[in-house]
Amino acid sequence: MEAYGLESLPGSSGEVTVNEDIKDICKGYKVGTDIPFTATYRGKFDSAVQEAAAKEEETSAEDVDVIDAEVVAE
């Protein structure tokens, strides 16, 4: 998460909660397969890290992973 400019909130506020039943996911898992899941995460966004990553992306021809996220401000 830090690589994407996200920093967990201190204490239990910064915990990640997976919304699916992990036991059910494990039953059907096969080594090497992707596992889609949703999670709740509370953290701080560091725009400096995001800007540095954007500059690096401009100079790099490598493939990048895509992370879909919904940001909810409270």
Sequence and secondary structure as in RCSB ss.txt:
>XXXX:A:sequence
MEAYGLESLPGSSGEVTVNEDIKDICKGYKVGTDIPFTATYRGKFDSAVQEAAAKEEETSAEDVDVIDAEVVAE
>XXXX:A:secstr
 GGGTEEE SGGGG  EE S HHHHHHT  TT      EE  EEE HHHHHHHHHHHHH  S            
